[in-house]
Amino acid sequence: MKIRSIITGLALLPALLSQAHAQCKELTVGSAISLTGKYATDGTHSKNGYDYAVEKIREAGGVRIGGQCYNFRVIYYDDESKGDRGATLAERLINQDKVQYMLGPYSSGMVKAIAPVTEKYRIPMVEAEGASRSLFNKGYKYLFAVLSTSEQYLASAITLAAEKARETGKQPSSVKVAIAVENDPFSLDIRAGVLEDAAKFGMKVVVDEKLPRDLSDMSAILTKVKVHRPDVLIVSGHSKGAATAVRQIGEQKINTPMIALTHCEVADVVGKFGDAANGILCSTQWAETLSYSDPIFGSASEYERGFKKAYPDYANKSVPYQTAQASAAVYVLKDAFERANSLDKEKLRDAIAETDLSTFYGQIRFSENGNNIAKPMVMRQIQNGKYNVVAPSEFASHKLDWPRTPR
Amino acid sequence: MEQILGNLSLLAEFPVINLKIIVDGLMIGSLFALAAYGLALVWGVMNVKNLAQGDFVIAGGYVSWWLAGLGLPPLLGVAAAFAVMWAVGWVVYKLVITRVIERDMFTSLLATFGLAIMMAQILNLLFGSDTQSIQLQYDTLYFFDGFIDVPIAKLLGVLLAALLAAGVILFMKASRMGQAIRATAQDARAARVLGIDTEKVYAFTFSLNAAICGAAGAIIVMVWVIQPFYGISYSIRSFVIVTAAGLGNLPGVIAAGLGIGALEQYGAHIFGIGYQQAVAVLLLLLVLVVRLVQQRRMRRSLQ
């Protein structure tokens, strides 16, 4: 009796094993990301984006490579928002955890620190949060970014200002520009993009200042803005820059007809400062009202709904683009794995390089340098407390309110 | 260079900018003076150079911001931050400061430096790294064609700061504890001999400092923005002010605080806002050099 049950047990064993075999295998990806330190908030947004995408891809049947299905598993390390720590952790992921593929960290500075390591070990890295264009002129072969590079962030405000000048019968060259950006690689790229476009139109730059890292007061700049009366004011200094600017623009009654910022959403300028934020232009990589879609995440608005359901913390705010692009990065990996039909990292790299993917986040196609050249930046204007897309015109849902009415 | 000259000529062309700079500077400076006064107290009484000064300020700001989120009126938040930070200061004293107070300067510097890092990180974990602020629904007063703006919130902040400073001065002059603190500052050993419980005085002083910083932070969150890692800039300014004014010189601390506020604004206008804090550090250097020369001269006259 006993022997029989053992025999039946043994006979069942292969069946059990094959059942396990039918389940998906694990596909390990590594990421050093900021969970503490100054980028902790944005780092967490990105991590949530990665995790959400991993889950959605699992639900949709995983990644199919050579007839076998795989699920992503991401090993995270906290880089403490420090570049040297990020580079050390990348080494650790590659050498100790034997990770063959990477997802990017948060911020250009961190990508800059990690990219030399992944390049050295020839590990393909798809990143979603490093937009500095200096990342894409170093000849890196294994680095790919799904987002638009940073010099495009606010350059479209200059184009808009030129359009408005023409409409009102003035020369674009008569437009005066004021720029205040933080002294970091990301914001300096934005400044370079703005200066380039302003020079193209022959515009005059009347204020050009750099904001300190620990900015909490920019009244000195705004006073100059008051005196010089520019037609466009550009401010970029992450969330503190946006918060400080909007508050003091309200206090000092700055009535520049066009004001363009970055990081309005993360700084929650509408929630905090209400009417003072009205009419301000905010650049974004992505908005949930855009008409993009894909089979995994659905449309942009479906992505937002699904994500909010999975992460109730976001219920009362809009999902930041940092999260959306992180999800898009995981999707790029899945797509490339399936086209490469192999776990070999070299084949994967070549497949990523040939990506031409429509996603809920926008079209993704990489240049030779690894940056996404298929997706435009989006400009939204705060109109009655709502973020409405006003540029580029083919995706715009609302008309630009110009000159800005502060109320 | 061209930009600097342009900015200078702006000052001449629009004299009202000077007034604007000074008004802004004095408003900022009053808060610097508050934090610096706490530092002068701790430095003078306990000979502890508290590098976590700015982090106490930021912590106070978060206390007020958090309570405001729960529905407490922001102006009451100043009192709440004072009370909460008093308790935090007491705990920190009992856990850390009391162990380093008799040691050499480096031990206390290292301990408070570690404290600063810990506090910033704890705030980050508790509240996240986003910048926060409280928006008060008060109007803004405008003068000179709208060139000079004085938000009533800022004015209230300055008033509160002045009130707090006056209260502390009165307390130090009139109360028994204030007298004990001053006695301990003059000579701790003699104070002990005369029956003053210096341990209690130290704990009280440190708590008072944390509370003052907390109140300053609660005001700052109403008029500017805070972030867990902003502490260091308030620490630096406190050090500059105390070094410039000297210990135990309260009018000096206030004057230096207001002065640095105004000078920083001038620096920000002329050299660009990126150099605002550089002006403070440059002033520190200048003050140190002047002090050194003064002391050398004094030594020579003594010889």
Chai-1 contact restraints between the chains, C-beta under 6 A:
chainA,res_idxA,chainB,res_idxB,connection_type,confidence,min_distance_angstrom,max_distance_angstrom,comment,restraint_id
A,K38,B,S129,contact,1.0,0.0,6.0,A-B,restraint_1
A,K38,B,F229,contact,1.0,0.0,6.0,A-B,restraint_2
A,A40,B,N124,contact,1.0,0.0,6.0,A-B,restraint_3
A,A40,B,S129,contact,1.0,0.0,6.0,A-B,restraint_4
A,T41,B,G128,contact,1.0,0.0,6.0,A-B,restraint_5
A,T41,B,S129,contact,1.0,0.0,6.0,A-B,restraint_6
A,T41,B,D130,contact,1.0,0.0,6.0,A-B,restraint_7
A,N183,B,G274,contact,1.0,0.0,6.0,A-B,restraint_8
A,E209,B,G272,contact,1.0,0.0,6.0,A-B,restraint_9
A,E209,B,I273,contact,1.0,0.0,6.0,A-B,restraint_10
A,K210,B,G274,contact,1.0,0.0,6.0,A-B,restraint_11
A,L211,B,I273,contact,1.0,0.0,6.0,A-B,restraint_12
A,P212,B,G274,contact,1.0,0.0,6.0,A-B,restraint_13
A,D214,B,Y230,contact,1.0,0.0,6.0,A-B,restraint_14
A,D214,B,S233,contact,1.0,0.0,6.0,A-B,restraint_15
A,S216,B,W224,contact,1.0,0.0,6.0,A-B,restraint_16
A,S216,B,V225,contact,1.0,0.0,6.0,A-B,restraint_17
A,D217,B,W224,contact,1.0,0.0,6.0,A-B,restraint_18
A,M218,B,I273,contact,1.0,0.0,6.0,A-B,restraint_19
A,S219,B,D24,contact,1.0,0.0,6.0,A-B,restraint_20
A,A220,B,A268,contact,1.0,0.0,6.0,A-B,restraint_21
A,A220,B,H269,contact,1.0,0.0,6.0,A-B,restraint_22
A,A220,B,I273,contact,1.0,0.0,6.0,A-B,restraint_23
A,I221,B,I273,contact,1.0,0.0,6.0,A-B,restraint_24
A,T223,B,I17,contact,1.0,0.0,6.0,A-B,restraint_25
A,T223,B,K20,contact,1.0,0.0,6.0,A-B,restraint_26
A,V227,B,F14,contact,1.0,0.0,6.0,A-B,restraint_27
A,S239,B,D130,contact,1.0,0.0,6.0,A-B,restraint_28
A,S239,B,T131,contact,1.0,0.0,6.0,A-B,restraint_29
A,K240,B,T131,contact,1.0,0.0,6.0,A-B,restraint_30
A,K240,B,V225,contact,1.0,0.0,6.0,A-B,restraint_31
A,K240,B,Q227,contact,1.0,0.0,6.0,A-B,restraint_32
A,A243,B,T131,contact,1.0,0.0,6.0,A-B,restraint_33
A,A243,B,V225,contact,1.0,0.0,6.0,A-B,restraint_34
A,T244,B,V225,contact,1.0,0.0,6.0,A-B,restraint_35
A,E251,B,T140,contact,1.0,0.0,6.0,A-B,restraint_36
A,E251,B,D149,contact,1.0,0.0,6.0,A-B,restraint_37
A,E251,B,P151,contact,1.0,0.0,6.0,A-B,restraint_38
A,Q252,B,D149,contact,1.0,0.0,6.0,A-B,restraint_39
A,K253,B,G146,contact,1.0,0.0,6.0,A-B,restraint_40
A,K272,B,Q135,contact,1.0,0.0,6.0,A-B,restraint_41
A,F273,B,Q135,contact,1.0,0.0,6.0,A-B,restraint_42
